[in-house]
Amino acid sequence: MSNPLAPEWLDYPADLNAIAESVWPRHAQRRATGELEVAGVAVTDIANQFGTPIYVIDEDDFRARATATKTALTDAAKRIGTDAKIYYASKAFLSTEIVGWINELGLNIDVASGGELAAALAGGIDASRIGLHGNNKSLREIGRAVTAGVGAIVIDSEIEIERIASAAGAQDKVQPVRLRINTGVHANTHDFLATAREDQKFGISIADAPALVEKIRSHSHLEFLGFHQHVGSQIFNAEGFVESTKRLIALHAESLKGGPIPELNLGGGFGVNYKVADKAPAIGYFAEAITAVVAEQCAEHGIAVPKLAFEPGRYIAGPAGITLYNVGTVKDVKVTDGATPATRKYVSVDGGMSDNLRTALYEAEYHTVLASRSSTAEPALARVVGKHCESGDIVVRNDYLPADVHPNDLLAVATTGAYCHSMSNNYNFLTKPAVVAVRSGEARLIIRAETEADLFTRDLKYQATATQNEKS
């Protein structure tokens, strides 16, 4: 029977061994033995070979999602008489291997720091297919981007106009730029993920835009590509995109009086399923809704439809990845502060907020299953927690696991391909996990796990002592 501590959205499971297609990589399934496999590779084999915790990426699923996203958005753009550029938002998950996949599939890539720019370049993608974001780009980052020849730098505040123009002028280059606009539309998402409301750090207001566009155009070393918006992240409804796009096209139409504007970047933020109860729309839903309002508004303003750009990240990477953990301790905690006393099972694993910070940061909900075996035990409301010295160190806040879950079982957490590795950290001196790509029955290490020795590479006293010991 259901537990009174369970949230309303969490259904009592009919089958704890089920692998819901909506949240797991498309090549995840249970073997007849009960063990979870991804792309033909058993999770126990992955854990035995590479250790836990570990991130596992279904490479073919990642590639398929990238291709489907590109196809849906470009086809929708063609139906309204224009083209579309698709940028993979690399902050979701980035490595030189991933850059290689993106490059091979013909997508562009956006970066938000000097480090992400370095990774993109190291991954072999042409700089002209890179867009640089950031609300506080350093002079060094701007200079490096101009030197590399990035295809677009997104201006986030007035002061950046002079900084970019100066860097481009010093190199006698013309740098293409976009201007990020804060449209004031409040996306239906977590407050920390809503990035177009007025009171936040990104972008400039619509009211301030005309003067800044004029200022950009006054610099011979800057090329104004157009406006950029990003209404938020993990969004399930197109209404925010539609309203924000209406406002942006009105600005675009007015600004055309001062000169050509070839592009309009409508951002990303398309949501994915993290738990079985989620009902994230397919990318085609967003593609059709957004391009429809673009066509409608351009016709209303009597202007040509510009080239469009989009920046999906989570939608591509998130569902393609899972995380494997080893269970350490299990204890039943009796909760008596509610109307009905109840028990919650606390399952501690060998990772935590160092490999998945989203639960603590956003109160994000995830779905987990027993992965190393199947079970016929009754469902028990569980909370999967990490090993850090924080009560908020929670990996999966609410889900049902078999009542017989025990130490050394493997748990798999779904939809961790985005923002988990990217946000990983060394809190409590835990080492960061490895990343393995699985494909056609083979597992391939693409990012090795950190070692404890890695934790001391910047510790000068440790390094000096180690050097002295080697000499003696």
C-alpha positions as CSV (number, residue, x, y, z in Angstrom):
1,M,0.0,0.0,0.0
2,S,1.1,3.6,-0.6
3,N,3.1,5.4,2.0
4,P,1.6,8.7,3.5
5,L,5.0,10.3,3.2
6,A,5.0,9.9,-0.6
7,P,4.2,13.0,-2.6
8,E,1.0,13.1,-4.6
9,W,2.7,12.6,-8.0
10,L,4.4,9.4,-6.9
11,D,2.3,6.4,-7.8
12,Y,2.6,3.2,-5.9
13,P,4.3,0.9,-8.5
14,A,2.6,-2.0,-10.0
15,D,6.0,-3.5,-11.0
16,L,9.2,-2.4,-9.4
17,N,11.3,-4.2,-12.0
18,A,9.8,-2.2,-14.9
19,I,12.1,0.0,-16.9
20,A,10.0,2.9,-18.0
21,E,10.8,4.0,-21.5
22,S,10.0,7.6,-20.8
23,V,13.0,8.1,-18.4
24,W,15.6,5.6,-19.3
25,P,18.0,5.5,-22.3
26,R,16.4,3.9,-25.3
27,H,18.7,0.9,-25.1
28,A,18.2,0.2,-21.4
29,Q,16.4,-3.0,-20.4
30,R,16.4,-5.8,-17.9
31,R,18.0,-9.1,-18.8
32,A,16.2,-12.4,-18.1
33,T,18.4,-12.7,-15.1
34,G,16.9,-9.4,-13.7
35,E,20.0,-7.3,-14.2
36,L,19.8,-3.9,-16.0
37,E,21.8,-3.5,-19.2
38,V,22.4,-0.5,-21.3
39,A,23.3,-0.9,-25.0
40,G,23.9,-4.5,-24.4
41,V,26.3,-4.0,-21.5
42,A,25.4,-5.3,-18.0
43,V,25.6,-2.7,-15.2
44,T,27.5,-5.2,-13.0
45,D,30.2,-5.5,-15.7
46,I,30.5,-1.7,-15.8
47,A,30.7,-1.4,-12.0
48,N,33.2,-4.2,-11.8
49,Q,35.5,-2.8,-14.5
50,F,35.3,0.9,-13.7
51,G,34.0,1.2,-10.2
52,T,31.1,3.2,-8.7
53,P,29.7,5.8,-8.7
54,I,29.9,6.1,-12.5
55,Y,28.1,8.0,-15.2
56,V,27.0,5.8,-18.2
57,I,26.0,7.4,-21.5
58,D,24.1,5.5,-24.1
59,E,26.0,6.8,-27.1
60,D,23.5,5.9,-29.8
61,D,20.7,7.4,-27.8
62,F,22.7,10.7,-27.4
63,R,23.4,10.7,-31.1
64,A,19.8,9.9,-32.0
65,R,18.4,12.6,-29.7
66,A,20.8,15.2,-31.2
67,T,19.8,14.2,-34.7
68,A,16.1,14.2,-33.9
69,T,16.4,17.6,-32.3
70,K,18.3,19.0,-35.3
71,T,15.8,17.5,-37.7
72,A,12.7,18.7,-35.9
73,L,13.9,22.3,-35.5
74,T,15.4,22.7,-39.0
75,D,12.4,21.1,-40.7
76,A,10.0,23.4,-38.8
77,A,12.1,26.4,-39.9
78,K,12.0,25.3,-43.5
79,R,8.3,25.1,-43.4
80,I,8.2,28.8,-42.7
81,G,10.7,29.6,-45.3
82,T,13.9,29.9,-43.4
83,D,16.9,27.9,-42.0
84,A,17.9,27.1,-38.4
85,K,21.2,26.7,-36.6
86,I,21.2,24.2,-33.8
87,Y,23.7,24.8,-31.0
88,Y,24.3,22.1,-28.4
89,A,24.4,23.8,-25.0
90,S,27.6,22.3,-23.8
91,K,27.1,23.3,-20.2
92,A,24.7,20.3,-20.0
93,F,27.6,17.8,-20.5
94,L,30.9,18.5,-22.1
95,S,34.0,16.6,-23.0
96,T,36.2,16.5,-26.1
97,E,34.5,13.2,-27.0
98,I,31.1,14.8,-26.8
99,V,32.4,17.7,-29.0
100,G,33.4,15.1,-31.5
101,W,29.9,13.6,-31.6
102,I,28.3,17.0,-32.0
103,N,30.8,18.0,-34.7
104,E,30.2,14.7,-36.6
105,L,26.4,15.2,-36.4
106,G,26.6,18.7,-37.9
107,L,25.4,20.7,-34.9
108,N,27.1,23.8,-33.6
109,I,28.0,24.3,-30.0
110,D,27.7,27.0,-27.4
111,V,30.0,27.6,-24.5
112,A,29.8,29.8,-21.4
113,S,33.4,30.1,-20.2
114,G,37.0,30.1,-21.3
115,G,37.3,26.5,-20.1
116,E,34.3,25.4,-22.1
117,L,35.7,27.2,-25.1
118,A,39.0,25.4,-24.7
119,A,37.2,22.1,-24.5
120,A,35.2,22.8,-27.7
121,L,38.3,23.8,-29.6
122,A,40.3,20.8,-28.3
123,G,37.4,18.6,-29.4
124,G,38.0,19.7,-33.0
125,I,35.0,21.7,-33.9
126,D,35.6,24.7,-36.1
127,A,35.5,27.9,-34.1
128,S,33.0,29.5,-36.5
129,R,30.5,27.0,-35.2
130,I,30.9,28.1,-31.6
131,G,28.9,30.7,-29.7
132,L,30.2,32.2,-26.5
133,H,27.9,33.1,-23.7
134,G,28.5,34.5,-20.2
135,N,27.3,37.4,-18.0
136,N,30.9,38.3,-17.0
137,K,33.3,37.3,-19.7
138,S,36.8,38.2,-18.8
139,L,39.0,40.3,-21.2
140,R,41.1,37.2,-21.6
141,E,38.1,35.0,-22.6
142,I,36.9,37.7,-25.0
143,G,40.3,38.0,-26.6
144,R,40.7,34.3,-26.9
145,A,37.3,34.0,-28.6
146,V,38.1,36.7,-31.1
147,T,41.5,35.2,-31.8
148,A,40.0,31.7,-32.3
149,G,37.3,33.2,-34.6
150,V,34.2,32.1,-32.8
151,G,31.0,32.5,-34.8
152,A,29.2,34.6,-32.3
153,I,29.7,36.3,-28.9
154,V,26.6,37.0,-27.0
155,I,26.7,40.4,-25.4
156,D,25.1,40.3,-22.0
157,S,25.6,43.9,-20.8
158,E,26.5,47.3,-22.2
159,I,30.1,47.2,-21.0
160,E,30.9,44.2,-23.2
161,I,30.3,46.1,-26.4
162,E,33.4,48.2,-25.9
163,R,35.4,45.2,-24.6
164,I,34.6,43.0,-27.6
165,A,35.0,45.9,-30.1
166,S,38.4,46.7,-28.5
167,A,39.6,43.1,-28.7
168,A,38.4,42.8,-32.3
169,G,40.0,46.1,-33.3
170,A,43.3,45.1,-31.8
171,Q,43.3,42.1,-34.0
172,D,41.8,43.9,-37.0
173,K,38.9,41.5,-37.1
174,V,35.2,41.9,-37.4
175,Q,33.5,39.9,-34.6
176,P,29.9,38.8,-35.0
177,V,27.8,39.4,-31.9
178,R,24.3,38.8,-30.6
179,L,22.5,40.8,-27.9
180,R,20.8,38.9,-25.1
181,I,17.4,40.3,-24.3
182,N,15.6,39.9,-21.0
183,T,12.0,39.8,-22.3
184,G,10.4,39.8,-18.9
185,V,8.5,36.5,-19.6
186,H,8.4,34.2,-16.5
187,A,8.9,30.6,-17.6
188,N,7.0,27.9,-15.8
189,T,10.0,26.3,-14.1
190,H,12.0,26.5,-10.9
191,D,12.9,30.1,-9.9
192,F,16.6,29.3,-10.3
193,L,16.0,28.1,-13.8
194,A,13.8,31.0,-15.0
195,T,16.3,33.2,-16.9
196,A,14.1,35.8,-18.6
197,R,12.4,37.5,-15.6
198,E,13.5,41.1,-14.9
199,D,15.2,40.7,-11.5
200,Q,18.2,38.4,-12.5
201,K,21.7,38.7,-13.8
202,F,21.3,37.7,-17.5
203,G,20.6,40.0,-20.4
204,I,19.4,43.5,-20.9
205,S,15.8,44.9,-21.0
206,I,13.9,45.4,-24.2
207,A,13.7,49.1,-23.3
208,D,17.5,49.4,-23.3
209,A,18.0,47.4,-26.5
210,P,17.6,50.0,-29.2
211,A,20.4,52.3,-27.8
212,L,22.7,49.3,-27.4
213,V,22.0,48.0,-31.0
214,E,22.9,51.5,-32.2
215,K,26.1,51.4,-30.2
216,I,27.0,48.0,-31.6
217,R,26.5,49.2,-35.1
218,S,28.7,52.2,-34.5
219,H,31.7,49.9,-34.2
220,S,33.3,48.8,-37.5
221,H,34.8,45.8,-35.8
222,L,31.5,44.4,-34.7
223,E,28.8,42.7,-36.8
224,F,25.3,42.6,-35.3
225,L,23.8,39.2,-36.0
226,G,20.6,39.7,-34.0
227,F,18.9,39.2,-30.7
228,H,19.1,36.3,-28.3
229,Q,16.6,35.0,-25.6
230,H,16.6,32.2,-23.1
231,V,13.3,32.0,-21.1
232,G,14.5,29.3,-18.7
233,S,15.3,25.6,-18.5
234,Q,13.3,22.4,-18.0
235,I,10.2,23.8,-19.5
236,F,7.2,21.6,-20.5
237,N,4.9,24.3,-22.0
238,A,5.4,26.4,-25.1
239,E,3.4,29.4,-23.8
240,G,6.5,31.2,-22.4
241,F,8.4,30.7,-25.6
242,V,5.5,32.0,-27.6
243,E,5.0,35.2,-25.6
244,S,8.8,35.9,-25.3
245,T,9.2,35.3,-29.1
246,K,6.4,37.8,-29.8
247,R,8.2,40.5,-27.8
248,L,11.5,39.7,-29.4
249,I,10.2,39.8,-33.0
250,A,8.6,43.2,-32.3
251,L,12.0,44.4,-31.2
252,H,13.6,42.7,-34.2
253,A,11.2,44.5,-36.6
254,E,11.8,47.9,-35.1
255,S,15.6,47.4,-35.1
256,L,15.5,46.5,-38.8
257,K,15.0,50.2,-39.6
258,G,18.6,50.8,-38.6
259,G,20.1,48.0,-40.7
260,P,20.0,44.3,-41.5
261,I,19.6,41.6,-38.8
262,P,20.1,38.2,-40.3
263,E,19.4,35.9,-37.3
264,L,17.1,35.4,-34.3
265,N,18.3,33.1,-31.5
266,L,15.4,31.7,-29.5
267,G,17.5,29.8,-27.0
268,G,16.7,26.4,-25.5
269,G,15.3,25.0,-22.2
270,F,13.1,22.2,-23.5
271,G,12.2,19.9,-20.7
272,V,12.8,16.2,-20.2
273,N,11.3,13.5,-18.0
274,Y,13.2,12.9,-14.7
275,K,10.5,10.8,-13.1
276,V,7.9,8.4,-14.4
277,A,5.1,10.9,-13.6
278,D,6.6,13.6,-15.9
279,K,5.1,14.2,-19.3
280,A,7.7,16.2,-21.2
281,P,6.6,17.0,-24.8
282,A,8.6,15.8,-27.8
283,I,10.8,18.4,-29.4
284,G,8.4,18.6,-32.3
285,Y,5.9,20.3,-30.1
286,F,8.2,23.1,-29.3
287,A,9.5,23.4,-32.8
288,E,6.0,23.8,-34.3
289,A,4.8,26.2,-31.6
290,I,7.8,28.5,-31.8
291,T,8.1,28.6,-35.6
292,A,4.4,29.1,-36.0
293,V,4.5,32.3,-33.8
294,V,7.7,33.4,-35.7
295,A,5.9,33.2,-39.0
296,E,2.7,34.8,-37.6
297,Q,4.6,37.7,-36.0
298,C,6.9,38.3,-39.0
299,A,3.8,38.5,-41.3
300,E,2.1,40.8,-38.8
301,H,5.1,43.2,-38.8
302,G,5.6,42.9,-42.5
303,I,9.2,41.6,-42.3
304,A,11.1,38.6,-43.7
305,V,11.5,35.6,-41.5
306,P,15.1,35.7,-40.2
307,K,17.4,32.7,-39.9
308,L,16.6,31.0,-36.5
309,A,18.9,29.6,-33.9
310,F,18.2,27.2,-31.0
311,E,20.3,26.0,-28.1
312,P,19.1,22.6,-26.7
313,G,21.4,20.9,-24.2
314,R,19.5,19.0,-21.5
315,Y,17.1,17.6,-24.1
316,I,19.9,15.9,-25.9
317,A,22.2,14.7,-23.1
318,G,19.8,14.2,-20.1
319,P,17.8,11.1,-20.9
320,A,20.8,9.4,-22.6
321,G,22.7,9.2,-19.3
322,I,22.3,7.3,-16.0
323,T,24.4,7.0,-12.8
324,L,25.3,3.7,-11.1
325,Y,25.8,3.6,-7.3
326,N,26.7,0.9,-4.8
327,V,24.5,0.6,-1.8
328,G,26.4,1.0,1.5
329,T,23.9,1.1,4.4
330,V,20.1,0.8,4.7
331,K,18.0,1.9,7.6
332,D,14.3,2.4,8.2
333,V,13.4,5.7,9.8
334,K,10.1,6.1,11.6
335,V,8.6,9.5,10.9
336,T,6.1,10.6,13.5
337,D,5.7,14.3,12.8
338,G,2.9,13.8,10.3
339,A,-0.8,13.1,10.7
340,T,0.0,9.4,10.3
341,P,3.2,7.8,11.5
342,A,5.1,6.2,8.7
343,T,8.4,4.7,7.7
344,R,10.9,5.9,5.1
345,K,13.8,3.7,4.0
346,Y,17.1,5.5,3.8
347,V,19.4,4.0,1.3
348,S,23.0,5.4,1.4
349,V,25.1,5.1,-1.7
350,D,28.8,5.7,-2.5
351,G,28.2,9.1,-4.1
352,G,25.9,12.0,-3.5
353,M,25.9,15.8,-4.0
354,S,29.4,15.6,-5.3
355,D,28.2,13.8,-8.4
356,N,24.6,15.0,-8.5
357,L,24.1,18.5,-7.1
358,R,20.8,19.1,-8.7
359,T,18.7,17.6,-6.0
360,A,20.2,19.8,-3.3
361,L,20.4,22.9,-5.6
362,Y,16.9,22.7,-7.2
363,E,15.0,20.2,-5.1
364,A,15.1,18.1,-8.3
365,E,13.3,14.7,-8.3
366,Y,14.9,11.6,-9.9
367,H,13.8,8.0,-10.5
368,T,15.8,5.0,-9.4
369,V,15.6,1.3,-9.7
370,L,17.4,-1.7,-8.3
371,A,19.8,-2.5,-11.1
372,S,21.9,-5.5,-10.2
373,R,18.9,-7.9,-9.8
374,S,15.2,-8.0,-9.9
375,S,13.1,-8.4,-6.8
376,T,9.7,-9.7,-5.8
377,A,9.7,-7.9,-2.5
378,E,7.1,-5.3,-1.6
379,P,7.7,-1.7,-2.6
380,A,9.1,0.5,0.2
381,L,9.2,4.3,0.1
382,A,12.8,5.1,-0.1
383,R,15.2,8.1,-0.1
384,V,18.5,7.6,-1.7
385,V,21.1,9.6,0.0
386,G,24.8,10.3,-0.4
387,K,27.8,9.9,1.9
388,H,28.5,13.6,2.5
389,C,28.3,15.3,5.9
390,E,25.1,17.2,4.9
391,S,21.5,16.4,5.7
392,G,20.6,17.8,2.3
393,D,22.9,15.3,0.6
394,I,20.0,13.6,-1.3
395,V,20.3,11.9,-4.7
396,V,16.7,10.6,-5.1
397,R,14.2,12.4,-2.8
398,N,11.1,10.2,-3.3
399,D,10.8,6.8,-5.0
400,Y,9.9,3.2,-4.3
401,L,12.5,0.5,-4.0
402,P,12.1,-3.2,-3.1
403,A,11.9,-3.7,0.6
404,D,14.8,-6.1,0.4
405,V,17.3,-3.6,-1.0
406,H,20.6,-4.3,0.8
407,P,24.3,-3.4,0.9
408,N,26.3,-4.1,-2.3
409,D,23.2,-3.9,-4.4
410,L,23.6,-1.6,-7.4
411,L,21.1,1.3,-8.0
412,A,20.7,3.1,-11.2
413,V,19.4,6.6,-11.4
414,A,17.8,7.8,-14.6
415,T,18.2,11.0,-16.6
416,T,21.5,12.1,-15.3
417,G,23.2,12.8,-18.6
418,A,22.8,16.6,-18.1
419,Y,24.3,18.8,-15.4
420,C,25.4,16.0,-13.1
421,H,29.0,15.5,-14.4
422,S,29.1,19.2,-15.3
423,M,28.3,20.2,-11.7
424,S,30.4,17.5,-10.0
425,N,32.7,18.6,-7.3
426,N,35.1,17.4,-4.6
427,Y,33.1,18.2,-1.5
428,N,34.4,16.2,1.5
429,F,37.4,15.3,-0.8
430,L,35.4,12.8,-2.7
431,T,36.8,12.1,-6.2
432,K,34.8,12.7,-9.3
433,P,33.4,9.6,-11.1
434,A,34.3,8.3,-14.5
435,V,32.2,8.6,-17.6
436,V,31.6,5.5,-19.7
437,A,30.0,5.5,-23.2
438,V,28.2,2.2,-24.0
439,R,27.5,1.2,-27.6
440,S,26.7,-2.1,-29.3
441,G,27.7,-4.3,-26.3
442,E,30.9,-2.5,-25.5
443,A,31.8,0.0,-22.7
444,R,34.4,2.7,-23.5
445,L,35.9,5.0,-20.9
446,I,35.7,8.6,-22.1
447,I,36.5,10.4,-18.8
448,R,38.5,8.5,-16.2
449,A,37.7,8.6,-12.6
450,E,39.7,11.0,-10.4
451,T,42.1,9.4,-7.9
452,E,43.0,10.7,-4.5
453,A,46.3,11.7,-6.0
454,D,44.4,14.0,-8.3
455,L,43.0,15.8,-5.3
456,F,46.5,16.9,-4.3
457,T,47.8,18.1,-7.7
458,R,47.2,21.8,-6.7
459,D,48.3,21.3,-3.1
460,L,51.7,23.0,-3.0
461,K,52.8,21.7,0.3
462,Y,51.9,18.1,-0.7
463,Q,53.6,18.5,-4.0
464,A,56.8,19.9,-2.4
465,T,56.9,17.1,0.1
466,A,56.4,14.5,-2.6
467,T,59.2,16.1,-4.6
468,Q,61.5,16.1,-1.6
469,N,60.7,12.5,-0.8
470,E,61.6,11.5,-4.4
471,K,65.0,13.3,-4.1
472,S,65.9,11.7,-0.8
